[in-house]
Amino acid sequence: MPLNNPILDATLNNINLKEVKKEMGPPNWVRAIVDLDHVRGTIICQESGKINDNHCHSYDEWWIILEGEIDWIIEGREDSPVHAKAGDFVFVPALTYHHIFPKGGKPSIRLGISFPGQGHLHERPERKLKISAE
């Protein structure tokens, strides 16, 4: 059954990963599930071997791996990649370059938690994003 409202909000408090996978089909795909002014949650499904570009953000970013295995090459730790599998959390601080490598011969799915409105940056910003809450 397709989801009537694809973004979690005050009227939709639950989304099921199995339903999202059915709706989106085979990898590769990206699907926002939370998109507010202060936080974005995105499900990312990638085939093993499909590599993200080397990039950074002006904000801290973190993920939970829901399925599969992924290696993160994180600036300053290039000789020691972070190997994550289902159930693991990965954190990359703001202004830190990182490169994501899905592994293991089958698709990986991760939930990324980030700040909305900014994509991958290929030049390091001068400072972290300044966030104020009222």
NORWOBEL-V926860 format. One line per field, one symbol per residue. phi: phi as a letter, one per 40 degrees, with the letter a starting at -180 (. if undefined). psi: psi as a letter, one per 20 degrees, with the letter a starting at -180 (. if undefined). burial: # if it has 24 or more other ideal C-beta (glycine too) atoms within 12 Angstrom, else .. A space follows every 50 residues. Layout:
# NORWOBEL-V926860
phi=???
psi=???
burial=???
This chain:
# NORWOBEL-V926860
phi=.cccbcbcacbbbabbddccccccgccbabacbbabcbabbbcbbbcdgc bcccaabcbcbabbccagbabbcbdgbdcbdcbbbdgcbbbbcdgbcabb bcbggacbbbbcbaccgbccbbbcccacccbbbb
psi=pqphoippahiojpppgghgggghaqqprpopipnriiqppppppqqpio pqqprrrjqqqrqpphqaqpppoppikhimqooqrpiqqpppqqjpqqpp nprjjrqqpqoppapqjpbppipprhrqpppqq.
burial=......##......#....#...#..#...####....########.... .#..#####.##############.......#.#.....#.#.####### ###...#########...................
